Amino acid sequence: MDHSLILLKKIVQEAASAASPEKQMRYIVSAVRSAMQVSVCTLYTANEEGGLTLAATDGLDPTAIGNVSLFPGEGLVGNIARNSHPLNLETAEEHPDYRYFPETHEERYQAFLGVPLVHLRRLIGVLVVQESQRRKFTADEEAFLVTIAAQLAATLALDRGRTPREPGTHDAPQTQRMIGTKGAPGIGIGTIHLLTGYDLDQVVDRECRDSESELQKFHAALQESRRDLEQGSRSLADHLPGNVTSIFSVYDMLLDSDDLIKGVETGIRQGNWAPGALRTTISEYAARFESMDDPYLRARAEDIRHIGNKLYTKLHGETTPISQSQDLILTGDMISITDIAGYKRDQLAGIFCYSGSGLSHTAILASALGIPAVMGTGKVKNLQQGVPAIVDGHQGQLILNPAGGVLAEFQQLANRERNLIEELEELKELPAITPDGYRVSLQANTGLMADVTPGLKRGAEGIGLYRSEIPFMEHENFPTEEEQLEIYRYVLHAYAGKSVTIRTLDIGGDKALPYYRFSEANPCLGWRGIRFTLDNRPIFMTQIRAMLRASEKERNLKILLPMVSRVDELDAFNILLDDACAQLHVEGYQIEKPPVGIMVEVPAAVNLLPFFARRIDFVSIGSNDLTQYLLALDRNNPRVSQLFDNLHPAVLREIYRIVQLCRQLELPVSLCGEMAADPLAAVLLLGMRIETLSMSAYSLTKIKWLIRTLPVAVAEQALQDALTMEHESQIRELIKQILIKNHLEELAG
């Protein structure tokens, strides 16, 4: 076929931009028919019964759409779906699986070529082209249709949740399901409240003859934005569980950034008006972060664009009207923390952003406020103000115009969740002890100062993982010893009397510093974790000294080393630690050498535990990275992320082996990561008799309820049964039934 690549790109792009699933499917069959110059193109989509339904056609009788369905495996189309393989026939009716449907009037067509549409192992549909004359479609034609089917499968999969309109109801509201990423947990039901504002990206350059006047406007906008930020911080302080200044300080830092201020001033002095100079500076500044591999740092580009749009709005001298309605779902491309601060907490049912991720400050703030949030769905076409919607922060989805049954189901889930959280409040001061007397220490994971105290409010017995790299990422250069001292002292003091485990700087892989860039062919297997810090002794020594000084009064510090895979790495660290202690003693500090542990997240570390044992005081299992390395799966890669599962039999067996080995070596063992917050996994971890679990603050009371309800003997038997199973789906079903039997059905999912 001539220009097949150009045609393919055009069809895929146009299909993705269609306003509705119906228009999308109609366009696909029309465009493919035209591109291949065939008599007929037809699209069948998979239905709930496992069969296929005629969804769109260009060439057959259009009245057959929606009225022709095939049982699983029925007809030529069913054959293609069953075998996941193209079917290229010179004469369709001579094939033994041929089935004639009189509604389509397709008896005139002989040649048949059909290909399956499969996305992430799931059948989406079958795409068919037909010709009136007998002939075999060429290899090029078949390759084109296979290729376009592979491309369109993902596009069509995004719209599988939309409910088709019945004939004659074109104006009826249409249920639409948008899949994004989990921003903040919970279920919010309300109406869409679009925050439009001004779009700085649409600004054009304009000559400015009075640069002094433009400079004054810019600096006035800066001042107003700083005032708004200060007021927003104060308004949220009463509702947030803990210190919010670290999130707002990022915006403060951006508004005071020399790169931003001097960039705009230079643009104005060179003859551009203030909005044009602002657009150029913000675009260049954000582009630096958007080009980074690390997802946390890419998310900081959102903050920069938030600030740019806020300043542009101030330059106009206008503000977005604030609604006084209740149950609002704040919606927009990028919603800033100052946008959120403009509303009372009880007005907000949820937050929905077309862009962003769970690492966005918007998501972090929403989680701290207890507002469900969904991020990164992509632009929603023709979205209107006031549309009823459901934000499902657990699954990372938004449902627009939910049908009555769906709405009732989610309302029931939301009520049950709210009642459960209220009921579990009474547990926060109680220990996590099973009915038969086994105690587990439940601790919190954190990294932002705004995220430190929520754990205390939910009964955390300490910090099991403090991610020290996050403060490094929020600086414009390596933080000094004094800057780190202030941060660590705050965290240790907040948890006075409770242990605080601070992980040393863990960068590399998908976590890079904006001011210290390096490129690697395979970063996840490269210069990261302790490898990086040992090779940068001055940086490491500064951090170790800051930690030791911060612990001088509280004496509750534990140091955790990431990505350890060799004995000599531990030996090198212990030399550094002894050296730092000696330096500080000479300087007059009354410090003690803290306990030192390693994160077991590299498979090599498991086999070296007997050699590590005399060099360390405890072990923390990093379930996220351990699962990733054991399964050779990148959980941030959407093509394989659905295969990432902490309850994979190999992962479960390896964690159990680590726990048994640590018990033999008399090493205290904890587990941090998403696995600890999964009630199904927590049952099995309890069955292993792990001493400490560390998780997000939000999950603490639910896991405490589970532990206080489920006897450890039941969990131990569940573990032994799970270890005999060959698939994670079997393991999950086993644990769900155990939770239901023990009156914990709310945790069964």
N, C-alpha and C positions, 0 to 999 in steps of 0.2 A: 504493500500500500504506500502511496506517495505521502510524504510529510506525516507519517503515522505518529511520530513523537509530538509534533506540534498539535495535531488533532487530539491526542490523548490528554495533553496538558490542558487544552482549552475545555474539553468536556468535563474533566475533573474539577477545574476551577469554577466553571459555571454551575455545575451541580452543587458544589459546596455553598454557593452563594444564593441558592434558590430560597424563596421566602417561606415555603412550606414543604412537607414531605411529598404531598401530591404533585406540586409543581416540579419538585426535584425529580421524581420518578418519570413524570411525563417528559421532562427535558431529556433525561438519560435515553429513553427509548427512541425519541425523535432524533437526537444527535447521533446515536450509534447507527441508526438506520441510514441517516444521511452520509455519515463518514464511510460506512462500508458499502453503500449503494446497493442495499438489499431490499426485498419486498416487504419484509416484516421484521420488527424488533419487539420483543415481549419480555417483561420482567415479572417473575414470580417471587414473592417474599415468604419466608418461613412464618408459619402461624403457631399459636400456642399448643396445638395438638400434635405438633411435630411434622405436619404436612406442609403444603405450599398453596398459596392463593394467588390468582392472577391479579397483579396490582397495577400494571400499566402496559399499554400496547400502542404501537404505531403500525397499523396494517391489518390487524384483526378487528372484529366487531367490538367497538368500545363498550357496548352494553354488557359484555361478558366480564368486565372488570369487577372484581369483588364477588362474582357469582360462580366462578369456576375454582374449585378447590380439589386438591389431590391428597389422598391418604399418603402416609410415609411410604416411599418406595414405589408409588403408583406412576405408570406412564414413563415416557422418556425423561421428563423433567424430574420425576421421583428417582429414576435411575441415576441421574447426574448427582442429585442431592445425596443419595445413599452411598455412591461410590467416590464422591469428591473428585470426579474426573470428567473432563470434557467429553462430549459425544458429537462426532462429526459424521453425518450420514448423507449418502447420496440420495436415498429414498427412505424417508422417515417411516412410512407405513409398512415397510418390509422388516423392520426391527421387531423382535418378539415382545418388547415392552411397550410398543406403540399403543396409544389409547386416544380415541377420537372424541372430542367434545363438540357436539353440534352447536353449542352457544357461540363458539368462536368463528365458525365458518372457515376453518383452516384447511379444508379438504383440497383447496387449490394449490397448496404449497408442498413441494416434494423435498428439496434439500433442507437439511436441518443441522444447525450447529448450536450447542448449548454448553455453557460453562458455569461452574458453581461460584458463588460469592461467599467467601468465608473470612471472618475477622476474629483473630485470637481464638481459633479452634471452634468458633461458633458459626453455624450455617446462617447466613443472612438471606440468601435467596439464590435464584438461578436466572441467568440472562440468556436469552435465545434469539437467534436470527434465522430467518427462513427465506427460501427462494422458490418461485413457482416452477422452475425447470429443474430437472435432475442434474445434479453436479456435486462434486466433492469440494468443499471449501478449501482454499489453499492453506499451506502451512503459515504463510504470512498473515492471512485473515484470522486463522485460529490463534496465532500468537498475539495478535492485536486484541482480540476479544478476551483472551485469558489475562492479558496485562491490564486492560481497562477494568475488568471484573475485580482484580486484586486491589486496584486503586480505589474503586467505588465502594468496595465492601466496607471500608472504614468510615467513609462518608455516610453511607446508609445506616450503619450501626449506630451512629450518634442520634439518629431520629427514630430508632425502634420504639422508644418510649412514648412517642406522640400518638395520640388517638385519632384515627382518620375520621373525617366528618361524614355523616350520613348524607346521601343525595338530597339536595334541596335545603340543606341547612348551612349554607356557605357563611352566614353571618354568626353562627353559633360559636361561643367560646371554645377553643381547642386546647385540650390537655397537652402540655408540652413538658418533657423531662430533659433538663440540661445536666450533663455530667461534668463535674469539675474535680477539684481536690478538696480534701477536708481542711477547713480553716479553723473552726472551733466547734467542739461537740455540742450536741443537743438538737432539739426539733423546735423550729419557730414557725408559727402560722400567722399570717397577716396579709397586708397588701403592699404591692410594689410602690416604693417612693423613690422616683428617679432623681438623682442629684446630677443635674446637667452642668451648670457652671460654665466657665469659659475654657476653651481648648487652646492652650498656648501653641500647640503644633500647627494650628491653622493661621497663625499670625504671619503676615508678609513684611518684608523690610520696607521702611519708609524713610525718606530723607528728613533729617532733623536739623533745623537752623539755629535753634536755641538749646544748645547742649546743657547749659546750666539749669534751665527749667526742667528738662528731662531727668537730669541727675537728682534734682530736688524731689520730683515725683517718685523716682525709684526709691530713694531713701525714706520717703514718707510711707511708701508701701511696705518697706522692710519693718519700720517701726510699728505699723498697724498689725502686721502679721505676728510680730513678737508679742504684742499685747493680746491678740487672740489666742496665741499659744499658751500664754501664762494663765488667761482666764479659763481655757479649756482644761489645763492641768488641775486648776483649783476645783472646777466643777466635777471632774471625775474622781477626785481624791476621796470623796465621801463614799463612793460606790465601789472603788477598787479594793481588793483584798491585798493591801500592801503598797509599797512605794512605787509611784508611776513615773518618777522623774527620769529614769534611764531611757524610757521610750520617748518621752517628750524632749529629752536632751539631744537626741539625734536630730530632731527638727531644729532645735536651738543651734546646734553645731552647724547645720547646713545654712541657716540664716546668717550666721556669723562667719561663714567660710570665706577666706580670702579669694579662693578660686572663683566663687560665685560673684562676690561683690566686685572684685577688680575686673573680672571678665565682662560684667555688664557695663561698668564704668568705662572700660576701654572701648567697647562697642559704641556707646553713646558718643564719646569724644571723637570717634572716627566717623560720625555723621549718621548713625542709625538712631531711630527713635527708641524709647525705653522698651516697649514690648518686643521689638525686633531684636534688640541686643540681648534681652532676657531669653528669648527663644533660642538664639544661637548658643548662648552660654549653657543653658539648661540641657540642650540637646547634646552638646559636647561632653558635659559633665556626666550625664546619665549614660551616654554611650560607653564610657570607660568601664562602668559596672556591668552593663548589659553584655559586654563582650567576655566577661569572666566566666569560667567554667563552674565555679562554686555557686550553688543555688541560693545560699544565704546572701552572698554579695550581690548576685543579680537582683535579688529582692530589694536591695538598697536603692537601685535605680528608680523603683516606684516612689520611694520617699523623696527623691530629688524631683521627680515630675510632679508629685503632690505639691511640693513647695513652689515649683514654677507656676502651676495653675493658680495657687493661692495668691501669689504675688501679682499675677496678671489680673486676677479679679480685683485686687486692691488698686491696681493702676487705673482700672475703670471706675473706681469709686463706688462699686456696687457689690452687694452680697446676695447669695442665694437665699430666697425666702425659706424660713423655718416653719415646717408644718407643726400644728398642735395636735394632730390626730394620734390615736393609739395604735399599737400593733403594726408598726411600720417595718418594712423590710428595706433598709437603705440599699439602694442599687445604683451602680455606676461602673465605669471602666476602672477607675481607681478611687477608692474612698479613703480619705485621710483620717488620721486620728483627731484632727480638729473638726472634721465633718461629724464624727461620732460625738465629740464633746458638745456639739451644738444642740443635742437632744437630751431630754431627761431619760434616765435609764429605763424607767417603766414604759416609755413610749416605744421602745425598740423590741421587735420580735425576732429580728434576724438581720444579717448583713450578707449581701450578694455582690461579688466583684467579678467583672468579666476577665480581669487579669489578676496576677498575684498568685501566691502560694501559701502553704501553711507556715512558711518562714517570714511572711510579710508582717510588719509591725501592726498592720490592721488586724491580722488574724491573731497575733499574740495578745493584743489589747482586748479583742472580742472574747478570747478564751478567759482572760482574767476577769472580765465583766460578766461572764456567764451568758454571752449572747451567741447563739448558733451562727456559724458563718460558712459560706461556700465560696471558694476562690477559683479563678482561672478557667471558666467555662468557655471563654471566647465570647465575642459580641453576639447578643441576642437580637435578631431582626424584628423590627416593628413592635418592640416592647412598649406598652402604654402605661401611663400613670394609673395607679389604683387597681391593677390586676391582682386578683387573689392568688396567693402563692404559699408554698411550703418550703422552708429551708431545712434540709436534712443534713446536719453537720456530721452525723455519724457515717453516712455513706458518701458524702461529698456530692449531693445532688440538689437541684432546685426543680420543683414541680409547679408549673404555671397552670392556672385554671383547673385545679384538681377536681375530678368528678366527686360526686357526693360520697360514694363508698370509700374512695381513697382519702378524702378529707376526714371522714369519720374515723378511719383506721389510724391516721396520723394524730388526730386529736386525742384518741385513746392512748396512744403511745406517749404523747407529750404529757398528758395528765398523769399517767403511771410513772413516768420519769420524774416529774416534779414532786409527786407524792413520795417517791422512793428517796429522793435527795433530802426532803424535809425529815422523813423518818430516820434516815441514817445520820443526821446531824447529832443525834444523841450518842452516837458511837465514837465521836471524834476524840474524846478524852479517855476512852477505854482501850485496854491493850488488845492486840490481835492474838487471842488465845483460842484454840479449838476447844470444842466441848469435852474432849478427852485430854486436855491439858498441854498441848504442844504450842509453844509461843513463837511467833514470827515477828521480827522487827520490820515495820513498814516505813520506808524513807522516801524522800522526794528527789526528783531530778530537776535541776534548774541551771540557769546560765545568765539570765538577765536579772538585774537587780529588782525589776518590777515583778519578777516571778519568784522571789525568794520567800516572802511571807505567806503566800497562799497555802503552802505546805503546812506551815505551823497552824493556820486556821483550820486545817482539815485533819489535824492530829498526827503529822509526820514526826517520827522519833529521831530524825536527823536528816542530813542530806547525803544520799547515797552516791550521787554523781553531780558535781558542779563542773560545768563545761567552761573551763577558763579561756578557751579560744574565742568565745563570743566577745568579751571585752576587747581582745586584740583586734577583732574584725571591725569593731565600731570606732577604733582610733584611726587617725590619718598617718600614724607611724607606730613603731613599737612603743608600747606604754612604758614609762619609766618605773623604777622600783617604787617610788613614792606613789605614783598613780595606781599601781597594782596593790600596794599596801592598803590604800584606802578602800579598794573594792573588797579584798579578802577580809579585812578587819570588819567591814560591815556585815558580811555573810557569817563569819564566825561568831560575832557578837549577837546577831539575830538568833542564832541557834546555841547560845550559851548553855552549857550543860548537856548538849547533845552532840554527837559526832558529826563532823562535816568532812566529806571525802572530796578533795579537789583534784580533778584530773589535770595533769600538766598539759602544756600547750599541745594540742592535737590538730595540726594542720597538714596539708597535703591531701592527695586524693581529690575529693570533691570540696575540700575546704581550703581556700587560698586567701592570702592577705592582699588587700589592694595595693599595699606599698612594698610588697616583696613578692614579685611574680617570678615564676619559673615554669618552664614547659617540659612535659614528659610524654613519651609515647603511650605509657600505660600508668597513669598517676595512681590508681588504687593499689598498684603493686610497687610503688616507687618511694620517693623521698617523703615519708609522712610519719606522724607520731613521734616516737622516741628517736627514730633515725634522724629526723630533722633537728630535734632539740640537742641531741648529743653532738651533731656536726656544727651547731651554732652555740658553743659554750657560753659566750657572754650573755646571750639572750636567756639561756636556760638558767645560768647562775643568778641573773637578775630576778627571774621568777621564783626560784627556790628561796632566795633571801627574803623576798617580799612575803612569801607564805610563812616562813619561819618567824619573821618579825610580827606578822599579823596574829600568830598563835601565842605570842608571849604571855598574854593575860588569860585568854580563855582556855588554852591548852586542849582544844577539841579537834585539832587538825589531823587528818589522815591524807597521805599523798598517794595518788593513783597514777600509774604509768601506762600509757596507751601503746598498743601495737607491738608489745614486746615479743620477740621471737628467738632471742639468743641469750645465752648466759652472760656473755661479755657486755651486753647492753645493761644488764642489772649491775654488774661489777663497776662499770663506768659511772652509772648514776650514783651508786653508793659512795664512790670516791668524791664526786661533786657534792653530795649531801654532807659528808663529813667535813669537807673543806668549808662549805658555807657555815656549818655550825661553829667550826673553829674561828672563822672570821668574825662572826657575830659575838661570840664569847669575848674575843679580844676587844671588840667595840663596846662591851659593857651590857649587851642584851642577855637577859635571863631566859634563854630559850631551851627547850628540850627537843631531842630528836624524835620526830613523830613516827607512828607506824607507817610502813610503806607496803603498798600492794600493787598487783598488776591486773590489767584487764586481759582476760582470756578471750580473745576475739580472732586470733590467728591460729589455725589448726596446729601449727608447729608447737605452739605454747603448751598444748595439752600434753604432748609426749614429753616435754621438758619439765613438767611440774615437779617431778622428784628432784631435779637438779636446782630448780628455783627455790624449793621449800626453805632451805636454810638461809636464803637471802631476803625473804619477804615475810610479812606478817599476816597478809590476807589476800584473798582472790576475789575479783569481781568479774562475773561473766557478762560480756557485752553481747547480748543476744542478737542485736541487729547486724553487726558486722560478722559475727560468727556464722549466722545463717547465710549471709551473703557469700562468704568465702567457702563454706561447706557446699553450698548448692551451685556455686559459680553463677550467681544471679544478681543483677543490678536492680534493686527494688525501685529505683527512680526511672527505669526504662519501661515505658508503657507497654512495649511489646512482650515483655516477660514478667512484669511486676505481678501479674495474677498468679504466677507460680511460686512467688515468695511466700513462704508459710513457716512460722516458727514451730508448727506441729508436724512438719515433715518428719517421717520416722527417723531419718538419718540425724536430723537436728536433735530430736528428742533423745535418741540413744546417746549422742555425743555429750549433751548436757548432763545426762545421768551419769555417764562415765566420769566427767569432770568432778561432779559432786562426790561420787564414791572415792575418787582418787584424793580429793582434798580432805575427806574424812580420814583416810588412812594416814595422810601426811600431817594431820592435826592442824590444818589451815582453815580458818573461818572463811565461808564462801557466801557471796551475795550474787544477785542477778539484777542488772539494770537494763532498761530497754523496753520496747513495746510489748514484749512477751509478758512481763510482770503485770501489765495493766489489762491483759486479756483474761477474763474470768475462766475461760476454758483451759488456758495454759496454766493459770494460777493453781487450779486443782492438781495438776500433774507436778508442778513445782513444790506444792505442799506435800504431795506424796513422796517426793525426793527428800523431804525434810531440809530444804534450804533455809538457812537461818535468817536471811535478810532479803527483802524484795524492795527495789527502788523504782519509782514510776512518777508520772506526772501527778501534780497535786489533785487534779480533777478526779482521778481514779482511786484515791486512797480509801475513801469511806466504802466504796463498793467492794473492794478487795478485802477490807477489814470485815465487812458483813459476811462475806463468803467464808473467811477463816473462822469467824466466831460461830458459824452455823454448821460447818462440815467437819465431822470427826476426821482426824488425821488417818485413822485406820481405814476409813472409806477412801480417802485420797490415795493411800498406799496401794490398795487393791486396784483402784482405777489405773494407777501407773503400771502395775504389772500386766493388767489386761491390755493397755495401750501399747506396751512394748512388744506384744505379739502381732500387732496389726501392721499391714503393709502400705496403707494409704492414709493421708491426713484426714480425708473425708470420713473414714471409719472412726478415727480417733475423735474427731469433733462430735460425731453423732453419739458416741459412747458417753462423752462428758456431758453433753446436753441432757441426756436422759438421767444421768446422776444428779445434775442440778435440779431438774424438775422433780425427781423423786424426793429430794431433800428440801423442797419448798423454796428453791432459788430460781424459779422459772424466769424471773425478770432478768437474770444474768445469762440465760441460755441463748439469747440473741434470736 
